[in-house]
């Protein structure tokens, strides 16, 4: 009897296995591509892991959590807590965006902070120099509430005769020392403002207090430019008349305070 020939199996992997392997490779490449396009917040991921670990006991407890863990015993409540957790994560993300705010607003706040610091430093410097020059008892140094400038205020009684714009002899040494201080800030904008009380002027030289206050401011401007050598490009003069009082005009003392010349040194950029 002739022996039956045994058929040998074909060499190599079956055809279906090659197709299956190609499919798995394509799926792997697809998920790698998806992962590369995504971004993972490490902090939030760690928070999620900790929350899942504490709630489900699947990271630490392993198999024991399946039989006795919280996931089986209180699964419904845990799923609700998980939903709340993801909602909280979304709210936190929105709050972070709000806290970040508008970049322009942050830039504005930074500029305001920088100017405030510059103005406070200028105030300290001017105050110190007035003390060194022994004129701190004859002038007042202040700073405005918006931190735009430092103000040097000189009483009108020290500078001028009543209703006049010519300096008194004792006023020039004070103005000279003030001019020396202003020279240190020649690159800053400096405004000279004349102020009066509300009593109408009675001489024929000026029509009203506006003209008188302006004339006094111009006299100070000319002294600083012609005598002290300050740049006229950075120096402005104007009259404010009776409209910006610092005290009540109902008393003689208050009116005396309102008759003044203010010199404002600005710290902001033009």
PyMOL commands that set and color helices and strands:
alter all, ss='L'
color gray80, all
select helices_A, chain A and resi 15-37+42-56+64-68+70-73+75-100+103-132+156-159+171-183+209-227+232-234+252-258
alter helices_A, ss='H'
color red, helices_A
select strands_A, chain A and resi 139-143+149-155+190-195+235-239+260-266
alter strands_A, ss='S'
color yellow, strands_A
deselect
rebuild
show_as cartoon
